[in-house]
Amino acid sequence: MKIASMRDVKKRGSDLNRGRKFSANELQLQLLWFLREKSAHGYELIKRFRDLSNDYYSPSAGVLYPALAQLESQGFAEVRLSCRRKNYEITATGLEHLRTYEEHAQVLIATLQHAAKRMLWLKLASESESTASEVTGWLPEFIAARQTLRAALLADDELDHAKQRRIVEILLRAAAEINKQTQTD
């Protein structure tokens, strides 16, 4: 199973508003993440996606069941019949695969949670930023700063290399400071 690089996954985080949310391999990795916690049948897995994402994302049955069948054919999951339902369980091979790609899985789950939180912010902020802030934990000025940064980066994409390098230095310093701040909390 080929998994996108961390850079690719992070880049896609903001693209979850359009089209297909996850590749087949990314969906399979998330399914293994859920099955590690508890075995489930297809509808339960769809509900787990829905619950995790605050109703933002749930794969259709037409996407989910082929992904589960692929996991089964790869030996990452097995099926146990429970009444008339197929209950999927992660196998030892599936657990090992998940351990190998644990960081990727965590980023995918965090990306989905972030997209759900962003959509919730947008929905609530249209009525009241204070309510949106209270529910999501994001300050209005935090959102404004992110939007300002994005706008600044998009303002001029015809910069020469020297100016681009200067911007890279600024962004890397800011990122390092942000990472240092989040690690001390």
C-alpha positions as CSV (number, residue, x, y, z in Angstrom):
1,M,0.0,0.0,0.0
2,K,1.6,3.3,-1.1
3,I,0.9,6.1,1.3
4,A,1.3,9.8,0.4
5,S,4.2,11.6,2.0
6,M,3.6,13.7,5.1
7,R,4.1,16.8,2.9
8,D,1.4,15.7,0.5
9,V,-1.0,14.9,3.3
10,K,-0.5,18.2,5.0
11,K,-0.9,20.1,1.7
12,R,-4.2,18.4,1.1
13,G,-5.5,19.4,4.5
14,S,-7.0,22.6,3.2
15,D,-8.3,20.9,0.1
16,L,-10.9,18.7,1.9
17,N,-13.6,21.1,0.9
18,R,-13.5,20.0,-2.7
19,G,-14.1,16.7,-4.5
20,R,-12.9,13.4,-3.2
21,K,-11.6,13.8,0.4
22,F,-9.1,10.9,0.6
23,S,-7.4,8.5,-1.7
24,A,-8.3,4.8,-1.5
25,N,-5.0,4.1,0.4
26,E,-5.7,7.0,2.8
27,L,-9.2,5.7,3.5
28,Q,-7.9,2.2,4.1
29,L,-5.3,3.5,6.6
30,Q,-8.1,5.4,8.5
31,L,-10.2,2.3,8.5
32,L,-7.4,0.4,10.1
33,W,-7.1,3.2,12.7
34,F,-10.8,2.7,13.6
35,L,-10.6,-1.1,13.5
36,R,-7.6,-1.0,15.9
37,E,-10.0,0.5,18.5
38,K,-12.8,-1.9,17.9
39,S,-14.2,-4.2,15.3
40,A,-17.1,-2.9,13.3
41,H,-19.4,-3.5,10.4
42,G,-19.6,-1.0,7.5
43,Y,-22.3,1.2,8.8
44,E,-20.6,1.6,12.2
45,L,-17.4,2.7,10.4
46,I,-19.3,5.2,8.4
47,K,-20.8,6.5,11.6
48,R,-17.3,6.7,13.2
49,F,-16.2,8.9,10.4
50,R,-19.3,11.1,10.8
51,D,-18.8,11.3,14.6
52,L,-15.1,12.1,14.3
53,S,-15.7,14.8,11.7
54,N,-18.7,16.4,13.4
55,D,-20.9,15.3,10.4
56,Y,-18.4,16.8,7.9
57,Y,-17.3,13.6,6.3
58,S,-18.6,10.1,5.9
59,P,-17.6,7.8,3.1
60,S,-20.4,6.4,0.9
61,A,-21.0,2.7,1.0
62,G,-19.8,2.6,-2.6
63,V,-16.4,3.8,-1.4
64,L,-16.2,2.1,2.0
65,Y,-17.0,-1.5,1.1
66,P,-14.4,-1.7,-1.7
67,A,-11.8,-0.3,0.7
68,L,-12.8,-2.9,3.3
69,A,-12.6,-5.7,0.7
70,Q,-9.2,-4.5,-0.3
71,L,-8.1,-4.6,3.4
72,E,-9.4,-8.1,3.6
73,S,-7.6,-9.2,0.4
74,Q,-4.3,-7.7,1.7
75,G,-4.7,-9.6,4.9
76,F,-5.0,-6.4,7.0
77,A,-8.6,-7.2,8.1
78,E,-10.8,-10.2,8.4
79,V,-14.5,-10.7,8.4
80,R,-16.6,-12.4,11.0
81,L,-20.2,-12.9,10.3
82,S,-22.5,-11.5,13.0
83,C,-26.2,-12.3,12.1
84,R,-26.3,-11.1,8.5
85,R,-23.6,-8.4,8.9
86,K,-20.0,-8.6,8.1
87,N,-18.0,-7.5,11.1
88,Y,-14.5,-6.4,10.2
89,E,-11.5,-6.9,12.6
90,I,-8.0,-5.8,12.2
91,T,-5.4,-8.6,11.8
92,A,-1.9,-8.8,13.2
93,T,-0.6,-7.9,9.8
94,G,-3.0,-5.0,9.7
95,L,-1.8,-3.8,13.1
96,E,1.8,-4.0,11.9
97,H,0.9,-2.1,8.7
98,L,-0.8,0.6,10.8
99,R,2.3,0.8,13.1
100,T,4.5,1.3,10.1
101,Y,2.3,4.2,8.9
102,E,1.2,5.5,12.3
103,E,2.4,9.0,11.7
104,H,0.5,9.2,8.4
105,A,-2.6,7.8,10.0
106,Q,-2.4,10.4,12.8
107,V,-2.0,13.2,10.3
108,L,-5.0,12.0,8.3
109,I,-7.2,11.8,11.4
110,A,-6.0,15.2,12.5
111,T,-6.6,16.6,9.1
112,L,-10.1,15.4,9.1
113,Q,-10.8,16.8,12.6
114,H,-9.3,20.1,11.6
115,A,-11.4,20.4,8.4
116,A,-14.5,19.6,10.5
117,K,-13.5,22.3,13.1
118,R,-12.9,24.8,10.3
119,M,-16.3,24.1,8.7
120,L,-17.9,24.5,12.1
121,W,-16.1,27.8,12.6
122,L,-17.3,29.1,9.3
123,K,-20.9,28.0,10.0
124,L,-21.0,29.6,13.4
125,A,-18.9,32.7,12.7
126,S,-21.4,33.8,10.0
127,E,-23.8,34.4,12.9
128,S,-21.5,35.2,15.8
129,E,-17.7,35.0,16.1
130,S,-17.9,34.8,19.8
131,T,-20.1,31.7,19.6
132,A,-17.7,30.2,17.0
133,S,-14.8,31.0,19.3
134,E,-16.5,29.5,22.3
135,V,-17.4,26.3,20.5
136,T,-14.2,25.7,18.5
137,G,-11.7,27.3,20.8
138,W,-10.3,29.5,18.0
139,L,-10.0,33.2,18.6
140,P,-11.3,35.5,15.9
141,E,-7.9,37.2,15.8
142,F,-6.3,33.8,15.3
143,I,-8.5,33.2,12.2
144,A,-7.8,36.7,11.0
145,A,-4.0,36.2,11.3
146,R,-4.2,32.9,9.3
147,Q,-6.2,34.6,6.6
148,T,-3.8,37.6,6.5
149,L,-0.8,35.2,6.1
150,R,-2.5,33.3,3.4
151,A,-3.5,36.5,1.6
152,A,0.1,37.8,1.9
153,L,1.5,34.6,0.4
154,L,-1.0,34.7,-2.5
155,A,-0.6,38.5,-3.2
156,D,2.4,38.2,-5.5
157,D,3.5,34.9,-6.9
158,E,5.9,36.5,-9.3
159,L,8.6,37.2,-6.7
160,D,12.3,36.7,-7.7
161,H,14.3,34.0,-6.0
162,A,16.0,36.4,-3.5
163,K,12.6,37.6,-2.3
164,Q,11.2,34.1,-2.1
165,R,14.3,33.0,0.0
166,R,13.7,35.9,2.4
167,I,10.0,34.9,2.8
168,V,11.1,31.3,3.4
169,E,13.5,32.5,6.2
170,I,10.7,34.5,7.8
171,L,8.2,31.6,7.6
172,L,10.7,29.1,8.9
173,R,11.5,31.3,11.9
174,A,7.9,31.9,12.6
175,A,7.1,28.2,12.3
176,A,10.0,27.3,14.7
177,E,8.7,29.8,17.2
178,I,5.1,28.5,16.9
179,N,6.4,24.9,17.4
180,K,8.4,26.0,20.4
181,Q,5.4,27.7,21.9
182,T,3.1,24.7,21.4
183,Q,5.6,22.3,22.9
184,T,5.9,24.4,26.1
185,D,2.2,24.4,26.8
